[in-house]
Amino acid sequence: MIRNRGMDDIKLGEECSFEITITEESMNLFRQLSGDENPLHTDETYARTTQFGRRVVYGQLLNGLFSRLIGHDLPGRRALYLTQNTRFDAPCFVGDRIRVSGKVIEKHERSNLLVIETSIHRLPAMDLLVSGTATAMVI
């Protein structure tokens, strides 16, 4: 369910998250949409020869999950997603269960802007995979 909140409803320090498993289906859908045929993502035999030892999930597939976080929860329906700075800290693999999280670290009332600390962790160990910040306008 998409939340419908205004700027006054969102608190500094507020956090939200969701969990998802990265599936073969999600990899195939992203591959079809993006046209990215890089063998690190698509060819298990090739990926075994790399330092990762197996196929790596598309970074932009992971980055796209922040859109769900912002568009559904933080702030939700009234979100206009403006920027995303991302650092890929460790690889994610097909079959990984991950937690996508956001925390409001700045509120700019005059411009209706939120700065959200974003992260993705592998479960259950909570290994940091992706970190960064996003900016969203509450419209």
C-alpha positions in Angstrom: 0.0 0.0 0.0 1.4 3.4 -1.0 1.6 5.9 1.9 0.1 9.4 1.3 2.0 11.8 3.5 2.8 15.5 3.4 6.0 17.2 4.6 4.5 17.7 8.1 3.9 14.0 8.5 7.5 13.0 7.9 10.0 13.2 10.8 13.7 13.8 10.8 15.3 10.5 11.6 12.4 8.5 10.4 13.3 5.1 8.9 11.6 2.5 6.7 12.7 -0.6 4.9 11.5 -3.7 3.0 13.0 -7.1 2.3 13.1 -8.8 -1.1 14.9 -11.8 -2.6 16.7 -11.3 -5.9 15.4 -13.9 -8.2 16.4 -15.2 -11.6 13.1 -13.7 -12.9 14.0 -10.2 -11.7 17.4 -10.6 -13.4 15.8 -11.7 -16.7 13.2 -8.8 -16.6 16.0 -6.3 -16.0 18.1 -7.8 -18.7 15.2 -7.5 -21.2 14.3 -4.0 -20.2 17.9 -2.6 -20.1 19.4 -4.7 -22.9 22.5 -5.2 -20.6 24.1 -8.4 -21.8 27.3 -8.1 -19.8 28.4 -11.7 -19.1 29.2 -10.9 -15.5 25.4 -10.7 -15.0 24.2 -13.2 -17.6 26.8 -16.0 -18.1 27.4 -18.3 -15.1 30.4 -20.0 -16.8 32.1 -16.7 -17.4 31.2 -15.3 -14.0 32.9 -18.3 -12.3 36.2 -17.1 -13.9 36.0 -13.7 -12.2 37.0 -12.6 -8.7 33.3 -12.9 -7.7 33.0 -16.6 -8.6 29.4 -16.3 -9.7 26.9 -14.0 -11.4 26.6 -10.5 -9.9 23.2 -8.8 -9.7 22.9 -5.7 -11.9 23.8 -2.6 -9.9 21.0 -0.6 -11.5 18.4 -3.3 -10.6 19.5 -2.7 -6.9 19.5 1.1 -7.4 16.0 0.9 -8.8 14.7 -0.6 -5.5 15.3 2.8 -3.9 12.6 4.1 -6.2 10.1 1.7 -4.6 11.3 2.8 -1.1 10.7 6.5 -1.9 7.6 6.1 -4.1 5.8 3.8 -1.6 7.0 4.8 1.8 9.4 7.7 2.2 7.5 9.9 1.5 5.2 7.8 -0.7 2.5 8.9 -3.1 3.6 12.5 -3.0 7.2 11.8 -3.9 9.2 13.3 -6.8 12.5 11.4 -6.8 15.2 13.9 -7.8 18.7 12.5 -7.1 20.5 9.4 -6.1 24.1 9.0 -5.2 25.2 5.4 -5.0 28.2 3.4 -3.9 28.4 -0.3 -4.6 30.2 -1.6 -1.5 30.0 -5.4 -2.2 28.4 -7.6 -4.8 24.9 -9.0 -4.6 24.2 -12.4 -6.0 21.1 -14.1 -7.4 19.2 -15.7 -4.6 20.3 -13.1 -2.0 17.7 -11.9 0.5 18.3 -8.2 1.0 16.9 -5.3 3.1 16.4 -2.0 1.3 16.4 0.9 3.8 16.0 4.6 4.0 16.4 7.2 6.8 15.5 10.9 6.6 18.7 12.8 7.4 17.6 16.3 6.3 14.3 18.1 5.9 14.1 21.4 4.0 10.7 22.8 4.7 10.9 25.8 2.4 11.6 23.6 -0.7 9.8 20.5 0.5 12.9 18.5 0.1 14.0 15.4 2.0 17.5 14.0 2.0 17.4 10.2 2.6 20.3 8.0 3.5 19.8 4.8 1.5 21.3 1.4 1.9 20.9 -2.2 0.9 22.2 -5.0 3.2 22.4 -8.8 2.6 20.5 -10.8 5.1 20.9 -12.3 7.6 24.5 -11.1 8.2 23.6 -7.5 7.3 26.6 -7.1 4.9 26.5 -3.7 3.4 26.0 -4.0 -0.4 24.9 -0.5 -1.5 25.0 2.9 0.3 24.2 6.4 -0.7 21.8 9.3 -0.4 18.7 10.3 -2.3 16.8 13.6 -2.6 13.0 13.6 -2.9 10.5 16.4 -3.1 7.2 16.1 -1.3 4.6 17.5 -3.8 
